[in-house]
Amino acid sequence: MHQPLGDTTGAYRERLRAQILLQRGVALRILQRPNESVAALQQALQIFSKADSLSEVSVTHSELARSLAAVSDWRGAYEHQVQFQNANDLLLQRLLDQRFATLRVEYDLGAKEQENLLLQRENEATERALAQERRATRLQATVLALTVLLAAVAGGRAAVEGMKHLAELQVYDLQSLHRRLPA
């Protein structure tokens, strides 16, 4: 869903405020004002958590662990250090998943290109075979037509020759043949 422009600007301002709070918390710890640092970092952590900004949540946990260690809250420092490590592990896992997905897409794309190339070659070979088959079929039709023509010419000649011999033959009718037969 699209958010109205005002909501986007408000979220941007909140994240910017959280960034400022994070930097302020770091600066206060460096200035050896750890209690104020913890308060600023906790506010920043709240905003980053709502924004689901894992990388900034991770950094804020790390800075909170340092600030809590400065006020001798070892348990809190340890908990934030563990959360920092968990967030870093999750970030690393997401990065690995993204890289794996990218590699998979690249591999699939390469495989598709290879498959397309092979299919294109196969298609070209099939087209050549079909063209050759068409030429062979035309040649067969031509040979068949010439054979029929030659047979017709030869048959016509034979008919003409036969007619010539027929004219030379003596033709008898049945009654004359019957008379010639010995009785």
Phi and psi in degrees as a GROMACS rama.xvg file:
@    title "Ramachandran Plot"
@    xaxis  label "Phi"
@    yaxis  label "Psi"
@TYPE xy
-88.5339  137.488  HIS-2
-95.7622  150.357  GLN-3
-61.2591  155.925  PRO-4
-57.8126  -36.2455  LEU-5
-62.204  -39.9333  GLY-6
-66.7179  -38.2835  ASP-7
-65.738  -42.8959  THR-8
-65.0885  -38.6374  THR-9
-64.7614  -42.3569  GLY-10
-65.5119  -39.742  ALA-11
-62.5133  -42.7519  TYR-12
-65.1235  -38.0073  ARG-13
-64.6082  -43.648  GLU-14
-65.4112  -38.4688  ARG-15
-63.1378  -41.5668  LEU-16
-62.2841  -40.2945  ARG-17
-66.1016  -39.2354  ALA-18
-60.8801  -42.9968  GLN-19
-64.2671  -43.5641  ILE-20
-61.1349  -40.2861  LEU-21
-61.0698  -49.4337  LEU-22
-65.2355  -36.2155  GLN-23
-64.9534  -42.6904  ARG-24
-62.0019  -41.423  GLY-25
-63.4233  -45.5415  VAL-26
-63.5458  -40.7783  ALA-27
-66.0841  -37.3289  LEU-28
-64.4218  -42.3904  ARG-29
-63.4669  -34.8701  ILE-30
-80.1011  7.21185  LEU-31
61.7068  44.9741  GLN-32
-124.087  65.5623  ARG-33
-64.0145  -32.9805  PRO-34
-64.6767  -43.1067  ASN-35
-67.9065  -34.3047  GLU-36
-62.3749  -45.2701  SER-37
-60.6592  -43.5196  VAL-38
-62.3188  -45.9896  ALA-39
-64.938  -42.0937  ALA-40
-67.729  -36.4767  LEU-41
-65.1936  -38.7551  GLN-42
-64.5067  -43.9268  GLN-43
-61.9437  -41.9727  ALA-44
-61.5991  -40.1517  LEU-45
-60.7535  -47.1757  GLN-46
-66.0498  -45.044  ILE-47
-63.8963  -36.3399  PHE-48
-65.3794  -42.5833  SER-49
-63.6801  -36.2627  LYS-50
-80.0143  -6.16465  ALA-51
56.7958  44.5144  ASP-52
-100.975  88.7003  SER-53
-62.5438  -40.5197  LEU-54
-65.1226  -40.2146  SER-55
-73.5322  -33.2221  GLU-56
-61.6882  -42.9575  VAL-57
-59.9105  -49.6031  SER-58
-61.8629  -40.7632  VAL-59
-65.4313  -40.1725  THR-60
-60.7957  -41.9684  HIS-61
-61.7031  -46.3375  SER-62
-66.9702  -36.1254  GLU-63
-65.1319  -39.0061  LEU-64
-60.581  -42.7831  ALA-65
-64.7665  -44.7209  ARG-66
-67.0416  -39.8402  SER-67
-67.5521  -34.819  LEU-68
-65.294  -34.0312  ALA-69
-67.538  -26.5782  ALA-70
-99.2183  12.0566  VAL-71
67.3104  26.0352  SER-72
-93.0018  80.3711  ASP-73
-67.5889  -37.6948  TRP-74
-63.5959  -47.6887  ARG-75
-62.294  -40.9571  GLY-76
-62.6142  -42.9084  ALA-77
-63.3801  -45.1845  TYR-78
-60.5617  -42.9498  GLU-79
-70.5203  -33.6165  HIS-80
-65.1401  -39.904  GLN-81
-64.7302  -43.8723  VAL-82
-64.8329  -36.2635  GLN-83
-60.4224  -47.4115  PHE-84
-63.8468  -41.9455  GLN-85
-61.886  -43.601  ASN-86
-64.7855  -40.5049  ALA-87
-63.8174  -41.8928  ASN-88
-61.7439  -42.054  ASP-89
-65.1358  -41.6701  LEU-90
-61.1776  -44.3302  LEU-91
-62.7701  -41.7519  LEU-92
-62.8456  -42.9138  GLN-93
-62.8109  -41.3516  ARG-94
-63.2522  -43.995  LEU-95
-63.9788  -40.3044  LEU-96
-63.4024  -41.8378  ASP-97
-64.7428  -43.1368  GLN-98
-64.8985  -41.8624  ARG-99
-62.1191  -43.9937  PHE-100
-62.578  -40.3888  ALA-101
-63.8247  -44.6996  THR-102
-63.297  -38.24  LEU-103
-64.5557  -43.3425  ARG-104
-63.1381  -42.9869  VAL-105
-63.0807  -42.608  GLU-106
-64.5832  -46.8134  TYR-107
-61.5987  -39.2939  ASP-108
-64.3579  -43.8399  LEU-109
-62.7103  -42.0357  GLY-110
-65.0406  -40.0132  ALA-111
-65.4328  -41.8108  LYS-112
-62.3615  -42.6616  GLU-113
-63.2741  -44.0457  GLN-114
-63.7436  -42.629  GLU-115
-62.6156  -39.9557  ASN-116
-63.0577  -44.8156  LEU-117
-64.1753  -41.2346  LEU-118
-65.6458  -37.4444  LEU-119
-64.6995  -43.7244  GLN-120
-62.5901  -42.8368  ARG-121
-63.5258  -40.5854  GLU-122
-63.6584  -42.6973  ASN-123
-63.2747  -41.2165  GLU-124
-64.6211  -40.0128  ALA-125
-64.9768  -41.8188  THR-126
-63.0454  -41.0113  GLU-127
-63.3958  -42.8446  ARG-128
-63.8084  -40.1721  ALA-129
-65.6418  -40.7737  LEU-130
-63.1064  -41.4234  ALA-131
-66.0245  -39.2147  GLN-132
-65.5132  -39.4811  GLU-133
-62.6434  -42.4136  ARG-134
-61.8146  -42.9854  ARG-135
-63.5041  -40.4597  ALA-136
-65.1393  -42.2188  THR-137
-63.4356  -40.5351  ARG-138
-63.767  -42.2674  LEU-139
-62.845  -41.226  GLN-140
-64.3207  -40.862  ALA-141
-64.1591  -45.4137  THR-142
-61.9465  -42.1623  VAL-143
-63.6314  -43.5993  LEU-144
-63.8431  -42.8722  ALA-145
-64.9054  -38.1052  LEU-146
-63.6319  -44.561  THR-147
-63.522  -42.4872  VAL-148
-63.4891  -44.3942  LEU-149
-63.2383  -41.0722  LEU-150
-64.9532  -39.7248  ALA-151
-65.4624  -43.496  ALA-152
-64.2331  -46.2138  VAL-153
-63.6989  -40.9313  ALA-154
-65.2372  -39.3198  GLY-155
-65.3304  -41.9287  GLY-156
-63.3386  -43.4331  ARG-157
-63.4563  -37.5455  ALA-158
-66.5218  -41.252  ALA-159
-64.405  -46.3769  VAL-160
-61.0038  -40.346  GLU-161
-63.9419  -38.1495  GLY-162
-66.8371  -37.5716  MET-163
-62.8916  -44.7423  LYS-164
-69.0366  -31.1877  HIS-165
-66.2017  -37.6615  LEU-166
-67.0168  -31.5071  ALA-167
-76.6841  -25.2337  GLU-168
-72.1503  148.481  LEU-169
-88.7173  130.203  GLN-170
-103.476  129.014  VAL-171
-116.402  147.474  TYR-172
-91.5959  171.242  ASP-173
-67.5422  -38.11  LEU-174
-65.8825  -40.1987  GLN-175
-68.1519  -34.6424  SER-176
-68.0733  -36.3422  LEU-177
-68.9668  -37.2821  HIS-178
-67.5193  -33.7156  ARG-179
-75.8698  -19.3077  ARG-180
-71.5235  139.034  LEU-181
-67.5077  142.366  PRO-182
